[in-house]
Amino acid sequence: MATPSVAAAAYSSLSRILDSGGPASKASDAGGVSFGALVNGAIGGGAAKANEAGGAQFGALVKEAIGSVVEAGRKADSETMAMAQGKANIMDVVTAVSETDVAVSTLVSVRDRVIQSYEDIMRMPI
């Protein structure tokens, strides 16, 4: 289980990513392809075709997921501040922090799986 300092660092990182518009400006080491290009559908026509067919754009889904994690962190922060002022119950604070921990852990797991899938695709023979 993550400690509060790890959760705070993760929340801060996610907040910076969301505020800066995502990690689109940084190129990945594998092939020089930026994450933003992948997210925005610049690689391959699948994302563009899905968007034409009325499907949700992958970039929007990722941004929404990150936004929900950041929102969970903000809720935990506000509950913690309310507890420090004597206005909240300790159970509310623990619940909010636990929800944030689960959200960050889920996001990290999904990120790891996306990276693993990308590496598997790059290893495929042409």
C-alpha positions in Angstrom: 0.0 0.0 0.0 1.2 3.5 -0.9 2.2 5.9 1.8 0.7 9.4 2.0 3.9 10.9 0.6 3.8 8.6 -2.4 0.1 9.4 -3.0 0.9 13.1 -2.7 3.8 12.8 -5.2 1.6 10.9 -7.6 -1.2 13.5 -7.3 1.3 16.3 -7.9 2.6 14.6 -11.0 -0.8 14.0 -12.4 -1.8 17.6 -11.7 1.3 18.8 -13.6 0.6 16.5 -16.5 -3.0 17.7 -16.7 -2.1 21.4 -16.4 0.6 21.2 -19.0 -1.7 19.5 -21.5 -0.2 16.1 -21.1 3.2 14.6 -21.8 2.8 15.2 -25.6 6.0 17.3 -25.8 8.2 14.5 -24.6 9.3 11.8 -27.1 9.6 8.3 -25.9 12.8 6.4 -26.2 11.3 3.6 -28.3 11.4 5.0 -31.9 11.1 8.6 -31.0 7.3 8.5 -31.1 5.7 10.9 -28.7 2.9 9.8 -26.3 0.9 12.7 -27.5 1.0 11.4 -31.1 -0.2 8.1 -29.9 -3.0 9.6 -27.8 -4.2 12.0 -30.5 -4.3 9.2 -33.1 -1.5 10.5 -35.3 -0.1 7.0 -35.6 -2.2 4.6 -37.7 -5.7 5.3 -39.1 -7.6 3.4 -36.4 -8.2 6.3 -34.1 -9.4 8.5 -37.0 -11.7 5.9 -38.3 -13.2 5.3 -34.8 -13.7 9.0 -34.4 -15.5 9.2 -37.8 -17.8 6.3 -36.7 -18.8 8.2 -33.6 -16.5 6.4 -31.2 -14.7 8.2 -28.4 -11.2 9.5 -29.1 -8.5 7.7 -27.2 -6.9 11.0 -26.1 -10.2 12.2 -24.6 -10.6 8.9 -22.7 -7.1 9.2 -21.3 -7.6 12.8 -20.3 -10.9 11.9 -18.6 -9.2 9.1 -16.6 -6.4 11.4 -15.5 -8.9 14.0 -14.6 -10.9 11.6 -12.4 -7.7 10.6 -10.6 -6.8 14.3 -10.0 -10.4 15.0 -8.8 -10.1 12.1 -6.3 -6.8 13.6 -5.1 -8.4 17.0 -4.7 -11.3 15.5 -2.7 -8.8 13.7 -0.4 -7.0 17.1 0.1 -10.2 18.9 0.9 -11.2 16.2 3.4 -7.8 16.3 5.0 -8.0 20.1 5.4 -11.5 19.8 6.8 -10.3 17.2 9.3 -7.4 19.5 10.3 -10.0 22.2 11.0 -12.2 19.8 13.0 -15.0 19.8 10.4 -14.7 16.3 9.0 -14.9 12.7 10.3 -11.7 10.6 10.2 -13.6 7.9 8.3 -14.3 10.4 5.5 -10.7 11.3 5.2 -9.6 7.6 5.2 -12.2 6.8 2.6 -11.1 9.7 0.3 -7.4 8.8 0.6 -8.1 5.1 -0.1 -10.2 6.1 -3.2 -7.3 8.2 -4.4 -4.8 5.3 -3.8 -7.0 2.9 -5.7 -7.4 5.4 -8.6 -3.7 6.1 -8.8 -2.8 2.4 -8.6 -5.3 1.6 -11.4 -4.0 4.4 -13.6 -0.4 3.1 -13.0 -1.4 -0.4 -13.9 -3.1 0.7 -17.1 -0.1 2.8 -18.0 2.2 -0.2 -17.5 0.0 -2.4 -19.6 -0.1 0.2 -22.4 3.7 0.4 -22.4 4.0 -3.4 -22.4 1.6 -3.6 -25.3 3.5 -1.0 -27.2 6.8 -2.8 -26.6 5.3 -6.1 -27.7 4.1 -4.4 -31.0 7.5 -2.9 -31.6 9.1 -6.4 -31.2 6.8 -8.0 -33.9 8.5 -8.9 -37.1 7.3 -7.0 -40.2 
